[in-house]
């Protein structure tokens, strides 16, 4: 976990795609290069763009994946997590718990 966190933070975390790449490493056991390629494909960008704050800020805004500083009217919190889970095709525990406790599940 510490190594995954260090790599995610090193990629810029939520400022870029470090959080998404780390999720793929932890949920699917992907190696770093494989996780980067998977996330880049899902986002429709190049692997090099994954660490570009400007490009990824626009992509995260367009896809509603949340950003470091919440902007009024943009998805944040659970809404962003729902979108991340759907986009990456992964299970996120908090999303699953929310669905189980709500009428949505």
N, C-alpha and C positions, 0 to 999 in steps of 0.2 A: 504494500500500500504506500509506503513512504517513497519508493522509487516512482511509482505511477504519479503520485502527487507532485513530486519534484519535476517530472517531465511535463505534466500538465501546466504547472505554474510557469515553467520555462518557455512554454509555447504561448503564454499570454492568458491562459485560463479562459474566462468568459470574454475577455477583450478580443480574442481571436477564436481558436477552436480547441484549445488545450483541454477544456472540460469534455468536449465531445469525443476527442481521441482517447482520453482516459477512460471514459465510459465504455468504449469498445474494447479497450485492453482488459478492463475488469470484468465486463459482462460476458465477453466472448473469448477471453484469453488470447487475444490477438497480440502479435508482436508490434512494436512501434510503427515500423514501415507499413505493415499490413493495415493497421488501424488508420493511419494517415490516408492511405490510398482509398480505403472504404469510405471514410468521412468525406474526402474530396469528391468522390464519385456521387455520393448522396446529395452533396451541396451543389454539384455542378460547377466546381472550380478546380484549379490545378493544385497539386500538393504544395507548390510554392506559395500559393495564395493563402494557405491555411494560417500562416503566421503574419499576414499583412493586416494590420488593425483597420485600415481604411476599407479595404475590400470586404473583410469579414464583418465589419460594422454594418455595411450595407446589406450583406447577405443575411446576417442575423436579424436585421430589422425587417427585411422583405419576407423572411420565413417565420417571423415571430418566435425566435428561439431565445429571447431574453438577452439583455446586455448588462454591463456592470452598473451603469447608472440608469435606473428606471425612467422611462419617458412616459408622460401621461398618454393614455390611449393605446400604448403598446403592450403586448403580452409580457407578463412577469410571473414569477413564482410558479404555482401549479400549472397555470395555462401554458407557460413556456415548457415545462417538463412534459406535459401531454404531447406537445408538438415535437419535442426532441424524441420521445419514445416512438411516436408514429414514424417520424422521418428515418430514424436509424433502425427501426424494426427490433427494438429491445424492450425488455421489461424493466420498469423502474419501480422499486418497492413503494415509494410514496404515492405514485400514480395508482398502483394496484390497490393499496389500502384505501385511497380516496374513493375509487370506484366501488370497492366492496361495501363501504359505509354509506354511499349515496344511492340514490335511485337510478344512477347511470349504469351501475354494474349489474 
